[in-house]
């Protein structure tokens, strides 16, 4: 009696071992290794030149800590810069009075920073620490801003940045960019979690100005020296490019950014 199962196995083996299949397998393996090599390559040092830049900042200080140096360079080029503060920056204080006082303080600090850069700013005022409850509303407002402002470049948190409000901003932008059919390049930035960058910007010439701008948020650096931490990361990011300071980003199209946000949501 013929062993048809064995014959099937043998046929599959012969098919897999055929020259055509072998060439295909080798080609796939080569392409995978090539992709890994290019993804592991150092970030490309670039000079962005957008006409309109939109910055999505979960809190008042997130516009300057991760990308303040790049914004200074863009402002020097004459780019129109708009910053959106997503939350009221009240730190989620349980006392309504204390929360209002902190918001007022941070708003005054943000105004001093705004004057340094010359950008326009908008406050959405969602509750600090509660953006995960308002992602749909945040996405709707971001879509409106994208349609009105038509930015060439958008700075926003990396989807895995380890703060709930930062993650919510990224998730909301992923939805908003699709709804607004934005063609802007998205530059995901790092604050709480270093990311795997594919581009970097040399900010050596304006690093001191960035540090001074961060220190204008005096209410935020009493117990944590954000300026020293940010510039330390920028110094580290500059090493592969032999520059003193660099800001690093993950550059993605809106479609790529949306896929990344969805993937990280599933983990």
N, C-alpha and C positions, 0 to 999 in steps of 0.2 A: 504493500500500500504506500502511495506517495505521501510524503510529509509536506503538505502544502504550506504549513506555517513556516517550516524551515526554508522552503523555496522563496516565500515572501520575504523572509529576513535576508536571504542571500541576494535577492533582487534589489532590495533597498540598499544593501551594503555596496553592491556593484554600482548602483546609481550614485551613491554618496562618494564613491571612490573614482568616479569618472573624471577625466581631465577637466571637463567643463565645470563640474561641481567643485572640484578642487581649486580651480582658478577663482571661482566665485568666493569660496571660503577665504582664500588667501587675500583677495581684494578687500573683503569686508574687514578682515583682521587688520590689514594695512591702514584702511581709512579710520578705523577705531583708534589705532595708535596715533595716527596723524592728528585726529581731533584732540586726543589727550595731550599731545605735545603742544598744540597751539593754545589749548586752554590753560596749560601750565606755564606758558611763556609769560615773562614779565608784562605788566600792564603797559600799554602804549602811551607815551608822553605826548599830550596833545595841547593845542591852543584853541579852545572853543571860541567861536565868533558869532553867536546868535544876535539877532536884532531884538528879540523879546524873550526874557527869561522869567519863568514862574517858579517860585520856591514855596513848597508846601511844608510848613513848619508845625509840628504838633503843638509846640509850646513856644513862648517868647524866650528865645535864645537858641532854638534849633535852626534858625536861619544863618547863624554866624559860626557856631561850634563846628559843624561838619563841612561847610562850604563857603565860609566867609572870605577866604583868600581868593577863591575863584570869582566870587561876586565883586570884590574890589577890582579885579582885573577886567571884568565885564563892564563895570561902571566906567572905568577909564576909557573903554572903547566906545562909550556912548550907548550901550545897550539899555533898553527899557526893562527895568526889573520890578516885578510885583511879588510881594510876599503875602501868603495867606497863613494866618495863625489859626489853627483849627480849634483849639480849646481856649478856655478863659484863663489858663495858666494859674489857677488858684491852688494847685497842688492837692486838690481834693480835701481841703481842711474841713473838719466837721462843723466848726463854728462858721456860720454864714457871715458874720461880721469880720472875722479874721480872713476868710476867703476873699471878701470884697476888698479888704485892705491890701492883701498880697497882689490881687489882680491889678489894683491901681498902681502899686509900686512897680510891678513888672511892666505895666503899660508905659509908665514914665521912663523906665530904663530902655524899653524897646524904641521909644521915640528918639532917645539920644543916639542909639545905634542907627536908626533910620536916617538921621541927619548926617551920620558919617558916610553912609553909602549913597544917599539920595534916592532910595527906592520908594515906591508906593506900597502901602500895606493895608490889609483887610483883616478884620477879626470875625470869625464865625461864632465864637463864644460857646462852643459845646462844652459840657462839664469835663474838667480835667480828670483823667483817670477813668472816664466812662465812654470813651469813643466807641468801644465795642458795642455799645447799646444804640449807637447812632450812625452806623456805617452807611446805611441806605440813604439817610438824609445828607450825610457828608458827601457821598458820591454824587447825589443830585446837585448839590451846590457847586462841587468841583466841576461837574460837567458844564454848568452854566458859565463858570469862570473861563473854562477852556474855550468855549464857543465865543465868548466876548473878547477875550484877550488874544487868542490865537498865538500862543507861545511857540517858539522854535525849539526850546529846551525846557525841560521840567526837572527840577531837583526835588526829590522826595526821599523818605526813609527806605532803606532796604527792607523787603518784606519780612525778613527774619531778625530785624533789629530788636534786641531783647527788651522791649517796653511795649505794653499793650497798646498805648495810644499811637506809637510809631507803626506797629503792625497794622492797626486799623486804618491809618492814613494811606499806607501802601495798598491795602486791599481796596479801599474806596477809590483810589486813583486808578487802579487797574480796571475797575468797572467804568469810571467816569471817562477815561480816555477812549474806551470803546464806544460809549454812548455818544460822545462828542465827535467821534471819528477824527481824533487828533492825529496829526502826523509828526508831532514833536518827538525829539529824542529824549528819552527818560534817563536821567543820571541819578541812580540810587546811591544815597550817601550812608555813611557809617557814623553812629554816635555811641550806642551801647554795645554793639557787636561788630568787630572787624569783619569786613566782607571779602569776597574773592574778586578783586577789581579787574577790569579789562582796560581801563583808561586812567590816567593820572594827569594832574595839572601842576606845573611848577609854580608854587606861590612864594618862593624864597624872597622875592623883592618886597612882598606885602605881608610877610609873616608877622612882623612887629605890629603892623596896623590891625591885623586880625586879633592878635593877643589883646591889644588895647580895647578893641570892640567887645570881645568876650568879657573883659573885666568891667565893662560898663554895667553888666548885670550883677551888681554887687550883692543883691539879695540871694543870688544863687551860688556864689563862690565863698560864702562864709565858712562852710564846712567841707566843701569839695572844690579843689582847684581845677575847674574845667579848662581853664586856659592852659595850664601846664600839661594836662592830660592830652588835650587836642593837639597842641604843638609837638608833644612827644610822639604822638601817632603820625603827625605830618612829617616829622624828622625821619621816622622809620620808613614811611612810604617813599621818601626821597632817595633812600639808599640804592635801590636798583637802578636809578636813573642818574646817580652821581650829582644830585642837586640837594641843597640844604633842607628844603621843605617841599612837600607835595601833598595835595589832596587827592584821594583815590575814590573812584566811583565804578559802579557796574553800569555801563551804558547799554541800553536796550531799546528796541522799538516798542510801541504800546502793545503789540501782539505778543512779543517775547516776554515783556514784563507781566502781562496777564497770565501767560502760561506758568511763569515762575511763581506768581502769587497763588495760583490754584494748586500747584504742586506742593508748595510749602503748607498750604491749608490742609492738605491731606495727611501730612506727616504727624 
